[in-house]
Amino acid sequence: MTTMGIDPQQLTDEVLLRELRHLHATRTETFLHGPDDALANHTTRTGELEAEYLRRHPQREIDPGRLR
């Protein structure tokens, strides 16, 4: 896997969550106004960080109201 920044496995839980929150907060702006390469990088990095979070927290709390 090619990583777009620091390897997610090297991030502390605090930094991992901070990075995820930032990426989620900037997603719409990147989608609407970013060039194709910025959108691709954003998508890749979000996937890397989300996969790492799920690896670390396989038993995370699931809100039944969020299921579809």
C-alpha positions in Angstrom: 0.0 0.0 0.0 1.2 3.5 -0.9 0.7 5.9 2.0 -0.1 9.5 1.5 1.7 10.8 4.6 2.8 9.2 7.8 1.9 5.5 8.0 -1.4 5.3 9.9 0.0 2.6 12.1 2.6 5.0 13.4 0.0 7.6 14.6 -1.3 7.7 18.1 -5.0 7.2 18.6 -5.3 11.0 19.3 -3.6 12.0 16.1 -5.5 9.3 14.1 -8.8 10.7 15.3 -7.7 14.3 14.7 -6.7 13.5 11.1 -9.9 11.6 10.4 -12.0 14.5 11.7 -10.0 17.0 9.6 -10.4 14.8 6.5 -14.2 14.4 7.1 -14.5 18.2 7.6 -12.8 19.0 4.4 -14.4 16.3 2.2 -17.1 18.4 0.6 -14.8 21.3 -0.2 -12.3 18.9 -1.8 -15.1 17.1 -3.7 -16.7 20.3 -5.0 -13.6 22.4 -5.8 -10.4 20.3 -5.7 -8.6 19.1 -8.8 -8.9 15.4 -9.6 -5.5 14.6 -8.1 -6.5 16.3 -4.8 -9.7 14.4 -4.7 -7.9 11.1 -5.4 -5.3 11.8 -2.6 -8.1 12.8 -0.2 -10.0 9.6 -0.9 -6.9 7.4 -0.6 -5.8 9.0 2.7 -9.3 8.8 4.2 -9.4 5.1 3.3 -6.0 4.5 4.9 -6.9 6.2 8.1 -10.4 4.7 8.4 -9.0 1.2 7.8 -6.4 1.8 10.6 -9.1 3.0 12.9 -11.3 -0.1 12.2 -8.2 -2.3 12.7 -7.6 -0.8 16.1 -11.3 -0.7 17.2 -13.0 -3.8 15.7 -15.5 -3.7 18.6 -16.4 0.0 18.3 -19.8 1.0 19.6 -22.4 0.8 16.8 -25.5 3.0 16.9 -28.4 0.9 15.8 -30.2 4.1 14.7 -27.4 4.6 12.0 -28.0 1.3 10.3 -29.7 1.3 6.9 
